[in-house]
């Protein structure tokens, strides 16, 4: 666990890592690049393919809008972050469109635990008066539970503390409990947010203890010293992803993954906060050590990948907003067989369209891929466990102690297999 800058620990970790990378003369950065497909060498796998040997990519702003290139390599490490943009509200950056998970699946890699998405209960929601016309709600700053720990209260539009009586700890209950409590209020009222009341803590204390939160609030015209803070649950962290072992190795030789794109096994069904630091830093170091022990000679790719070989498909970029709304409504904080069936039908309809291969369309197609995988896994897991909450199966079931492992087969179809815990 590390702390820096009050409530700015993540920004400081990222600043330090960026500085170290930019100082290293051996590292070549290709910025503003969207990775498309994994390249694989010929091999003895069931698909006739072998280890990873490079990537295809599109460099934004250079060349034609749909032009692609390739980078050959002796190993590939995925560190592409999460998939929060499959939901209408997320704390993830705009680029978290599940690209790494979708790329790995198209290449034949196994993914697991994708049904376990942690929702942060209190993300800052921009008030109606401050919204840019036509802008969505795709990325929100966090309003840390530390603010509730200092005494801020959750209230509805009438000023009632609705978490009192729902849990012994009220607002300080676990994240998933608070998120579900808020979500039920939103479903009952039709509102898109509730409020945090921190006014009694005082402006000087808030500015000193929570400078980042206060700045975010002030930027949208909310002063926490005098105003209620509008908040709502938002997709925060994906515990699942590309399956790896404890050295960061995936099911494809030469392909590694670390950070939120990976499912390393350290999170279980509900991430503890600092385990994401572990998954990013510890596993990246293990991968570096693994690669340093020796790499194969550079191989030539057997194909150019699904999207650049002419047989791939992309959906229109316009599917993104309805996809996000459908996922939030039916596969978000609260789930059931009925809502997941409805969501799957929407995804099938949205996936039937065909678009021209371009950046927004590639990202939309990645969203369709990971959203469909998530819905399939959530539908199959008929229990409530961790951050996966089924209203129609409200308790944990020991028969579900294990993992749903998904992959895309040669025909482009998603398959799942059950793997019980050892």
Buried (B, 14 or more C-beta within 10 A) or exposed (E): EEEEEEBEBBEEBEEEEEEEEEEEEEEEEEEEBBBBBBBBBBBEBEEEBBBBBBBBBBBEEEEEEEEBBBBEBBBBBBBBBBBBBBBBBBBBEEEBBBBBBBBBBBBBBBBBBBBBBBBBBBBBBBBEEEEEEEEEBBBBBBBBBBBBEBEBBBBBEEEEBBBEEBBEEBBEBBBBBBBBBBBBBBEEEEBEBBBBBBBEBEBEBBBEBBBBBBEBBBEBEBEBBEBBBBBBBBBBBBBBBBBBEEEBBBBBBBBBBBBBBBBBBBBBBBBEEEBBBBBBBBBBEBBEEBBEEEEEEEBEBBBBBBBBEEEBBBBBBBBBEBBBBBBBBBBBBBBBBEBBEBBBEBBEEBBEBEBEBBBBBBBBBBBBBBBBBBBBBBBBBEBBBBBBBBEEBEEBEEEBEBBBBBBBEEEEEBEBEEEEEE
